[in-house]
Amino acid sequence: MEYSSHDWRKNTDDAVVIDANTLNKMPVNDSLVRFKNPKTLKVEEVEVSRLVRVFVNNQTHNRKSIK
């Protein structure tokens, strides 16, 4: 797969999500998190690769919260 220079997914190409119960694996770049936003009560989706990017950036910059 060819990614643009700004596409974070190139860094998560080999990352997987693991089901804690069955240990089944699914590629991060093919995975979404669907949740109800507690502030707006709307159902939202976020790409897991984006969550990885936020986590890494926050660790790198020693931030205490996710913005």
N, C-alpha and C positions, 0 to 999 in steps of 0.2 A: 504494500500500500504506500502511496506517495503522499506525504504531508507537506503543507506549506511551512515556511520557516517560523511562522507565528503559531502554529498548531501544537498545543501542549500534548496532544495524544501521541505524538512521536516518542515522547518520554515514557509513556505507559503502555507501549505496544505489547510488552511481554508480561504485564501485570494481570493478575486474576482476582476475582471475587470468589471467596470460598464460603459455601453454606456451612454454618457451624454444626448443623445436625447431620447432614449427609456427606459432608466434605466434597460435594460436587463443585466443580470449578466453572467459572464463566469469565471470558475476557472482559477486563475493565472497560475497554473502548466500546464494547457492545452493551454496556449496562447503564441503567438509570435508577435513581432513587425517587420514588413517588411518596409524597407525604402531605399531610394537611398542615399548612402554615398556621401556627397557633395565634398569630396576630391578625391575619386576614381571613382565616378559616377557609381559604381556597386550597384546592389540591394543586400541588406544584410538582414539577419534575426537574431533576438536576442530573447531569451526566456525572458518573462516578469519576471519570478522569479529571473533571473540574474540581471535585472535592479533593482529589489527590494533590492537584496544583495548589489549592488554598492551604492545605495542610503543610506542604513542603515550604511554601512561601512564608507561612507564619513561623515555622521552626527556624528558617533561615534568618528571619528578622527578629526572632525572639519575642514575638507578639503574644500577648496573653489571651486575646479574643479573636474571633474570626469576623472580619468585616465584609 
